[in-house]
């Protein structure tokens, strides 16, 4: 029987973490989850995916209106016109992450998956970073913006991810102590970074 493997990937914005995760999942022949988790959380909860999109890896002080009828989170019943806190949205997504991890081997990008699955012995936690120069080039190409705007998007996105991660976990986003492996994708490039992580996972 093939051993279950759960790989979680944290990443700096523009480092290629998502595509690395997708290629890794393809190489391992296992499921891949990133934005897919939002759709699953929406489907499981009956709450519009729009609300999960707005709260995705972001920590806000605002309560978000959830158009849900009779949905339960931690035994609390939420009716139409009630409000769900950021913590409730996190809990719903955390339940979905545990569910997909229980179902089989997979690669999960972001969303504090390493912390949520911290008691899962099959879990391997990776963090991907890259040089600022390479990240800016990637962001400018992907978002079709100039360098100044790309730098601001990069700063805001990383700040948001760090705030979200640090708030919901007892670890520090991007710190080596928080992961099993930290890798700089600028050193090898995307495909060789995938090969390097694949070798690490297989070992």
N, C-alpha and C positions, 0 to 999 in steps of 0.2 A: 504493500500500500504506500502510495506516494505521500511524503511528509508535507503537512500544510505549511505554507509560507505566507506571512503577511508582511508586506513592506510599506512603511509609511515614509513619505517624503515631504520635508519642510523645505522651503526654498526662498531665496531672495528674488524679488521681482526682476525679471529679465535674465535670470541665470540659466534658463532652459529647463528648470526643474520639472515642469509639466510634461514637456516632450520627452525628457529623459525617463520619467515615470511610465509614460505610455509605451515607449520603445522597450523598456525593461519588462513590462507586463507581457508584451508581444513575444519577447525572447523566452520568457518563462512559460508562456502559454497559459496565463492566468488572467483574471478579470482586472479591469482598470476603473478607478473611480476618482473623479474630480468634480466637475459641475454635475455629474450624474447623481451625486449625493443629494443635491438640492431637489432634483426631480423626484427622487425616491422619498425624501422627507416630505415633500409636498403631497405625493400620492398617499403615503402612509397616514399623514395627519389630516388630509382633507383641506389644508390651508393653501391658499394660492402661492405658487412658486415665486411670485413677485416679492412677497414678504421675506422669503428666504434669501432671495437675490440681494435685497437691500441690507440684510443683516449678515451676509456671508463674510466671514473672517473680519468682521468689524465690531467694535465695542462702542455702543452709543449710550448716551444717558436718556435717550427718548424711548418711550414705550411705543411699540408698534401695534397697530390695530390688526387683529387677526379675524378674518371673516370665516370663522369656524363655528359649526353648530354641534354642540355636544361632544367636543373633543377633550380627552383627558390627558393631562400631563402630571405625573406624580400624584395620581388620584384626585387632582383638582379639576373640576369640570368647568370648561370655558364655553360660554354661550355667545351667540351673535352679539356684537357691540361691546364685548369685553375686550380687555387688552392683554396681550402676551408680552412679557418682559424679554429682554435679550437672553436672560438665563433660560427661559422656557424654550426659546428657539434653539439655543445651544443644546439643551437636553433632548429635544426631538431629534436633532441631527446626530447627537451622540448615540442615541438608541439605534438609529439607522446604521451607523458605522459599526456598532457591535453586531448588528444583524448580518451585515454583509461579510464581516470577519468570521462569523459562526458558520456561514454558508459555504465557505471555501477559500482557497488561496487567492490573494488579490494584492494590488498595489493601490494605496490610497494617498492622494496628494492633499496636504494641508489639513486645516480644520481641527487641529489639535489631536489628530488620530493617534499619534504616539502616546499621548497622555491618556486618552480615553481607553486605549488598549494596553495600558501599562502592565496589567496582570496576565496578559495573553503571552504565553511562552513561545508562540510561533512568530512573534512580532520582531522585526528588525527595523530600526529607526535611522533614517538617512537625512542629512541636511545638505542641500546644494547651494553653493555661492559662486560668484564669478567676479572678475574685475569690473570696476565701474565703467571702463571704456567699452568692454564687450556688452555689458548690460544696456548701456545707452544706445549702442548700435542696434541691438535687438529690439529695444522699445521703439526707437525711431522708425524702424522698418515695420513693426507690427501695428503701431498706432498711427503711423503716417504723420508724425509731428517733428518739429525741429529739436535740436539738442537741449535748448533751455526748457522747453515744455516736457521733454522726456525726463530730464533730471528732476523736475518737480513731481511728475507722476511717480517716478521711482522712489523719491523720498517719502511721499505721502503714503504710497502703498506699503512700503516696508514698515513705516511707523504704525500704520493701521494693523498690519499682521502681527507685529511685535506686541502691541498693546492688547490685542485680542488673545494671543497665546499666553502672555504673561499673566493676564487677568484670570484665565480659566485653568491654568496649571500652576504647579509649584516649581516650575522650571523657567529658564530664560531662553527666549527665542534666539536661535542662532549660536548659542554658547555650546562649545564642544561637549561639555558635561551632560547636555540634554539629549545626546544622540549616540548611536553605536558607531556611526561613521559620518564624518564631514568631508565633503569633496568639492574642490574648486573646478568647475567645468571649463574654465579658461585654460587650464593646464593641458587637458587632453582633447578638448572639443567635445561635442555632444556624443557622437557615436563611440568614441573610445572611453568616455566617462561611463556610458551605459555598460560597455564591456567590463570596465573596472568594477562597477557596482555588482554586476552579474557574477563575477568571480568571487567577490566578497560574500554575496548571498549564498552562492552554492557551497562555499567552504563552511 
